[in-house]
Amino acid sequence: MNNVNPTTTKQKKALGTACMLAASVCFSTGGLLIKLIPWNPLAINGARNLVACCVIGLYILLTRHRLKWNLTVCAGAISMAGVTTLFAIANKLTTAGNTIILQYTAPIWIILLMFLFFGKKPDKLEVTAILFVLTGILFFFFESLSTGKILGDSLALLSGVFYAGVFMLNQFEKGDALSSIFFGQLACAVFLGPLVLKETSFGPEVLLPVFILGAVQVGLAYIFFNTGTKYTDPVTASIINALEPILNPILAAVFYGEKLGRLSVIGATIVISGILYYNIGMVLGPRRYAE
């Protein structure tokens, strides 16, 4: 007999969706803020993760969450450290829009990892939505082919692999997303934070973006992210969170002058269409995941 309350299940899914959307908005500030800080990207990542550690640490204390440490948590921490570090470096080497769009190859890696670790084959709805998202991403990529910033693009693409791992933190039995996030941030703070001492600019116009990066773009964002991934499967979460690559270049265009080209606008439209298609399909279609 199934004792699961359908109303409670729907409420949890709604909470998960809302949290992923909130995380997306917080994440989207990263490209612009990193552009505004005249520091080495490794120093930026160390400083923002130091602030984020304080935010996540306070959240852990308030929720009385017990930290775990095992190989699965360690792998998650490496994923966390990898995605934040590569994102910061790539943002300095290529455009903010290109960085975030190439990072969003993550859904493809998630589908592959879900098949390898859990034997879950993607269904028609997932494949169609992913094709929408990837098609939109390609339009962004074609827009920037003429920039010649291959290293930055490559690092952004690699960050997508690590990002896939972050999305899957709640999928393994011995995993604990909050522990992985905290330890990943702590590692960046410890190993990269000292690089801040080599910088020379410490005015309010620099320190304020650093604080916002740590408190909102990493700390608060991953609190929302952690809650969101508890109540949504990795592919769903990654597709909802694909709003970030739309908001990120828009902010960079408005406040930093990185203009969106015609192909980027087309790509944004396609990605949003993919997100809407997937979520409407989830609501109107049959239940695809065991509760």
C-alpha angles and dihedrals in degrees: 000000000000109000095179112125107230091207092053090048092052091048091052092049090049090050091049092051093047092049093049090051091049090048089051092056092048093046092049093069092067100085095052096042094049089051090053095054113082094208135111106276092237090055090048091052093048093050096045092048090050089057091042091053089059092050095046091042091055090048090051091051094047093048092040090229114176112228117228131204125197138118093281092051089046092053089050091050090052089051090050094048091044097052096047094045096046091045092054094048094045091050089061094046101045139011122301090238094051092047095054096040094052089046087060093072079094095104090063092052090046092055090049093048093046089054094046097046103029105020090237112155116206115250127223094266093052094046093049093047092047090050089053091051095045092048089054090048090053090057089055090047094050089051091061101040090102093058094079092215095137097153094053092046092049093051090048090052091049089051086062090064091053090044090057088057091052091053090054098052093109095046100077122079094230094038126109115189097199092051092049092048093048096046092044091053091044091053091052091047093050099043101033103027095079089062087074088074089068092059123095104196114083104148122134090260087064103034095049094058089045091053093047090049091054101037100039112013094046110011104041092030093058092046088058089040093053092051092044095053090051092065102032130056117247097257093048091048093049093049093048089047090053086090085083095074089054097049095039098064091039091059091045090050096049100042104024103030099245098145125216113232128214093265091051091054090050090049092051091052092051094048092050089048089053092051092049092046092052097047094045088050090051091053099042100032130077121282108273102182130060111246 
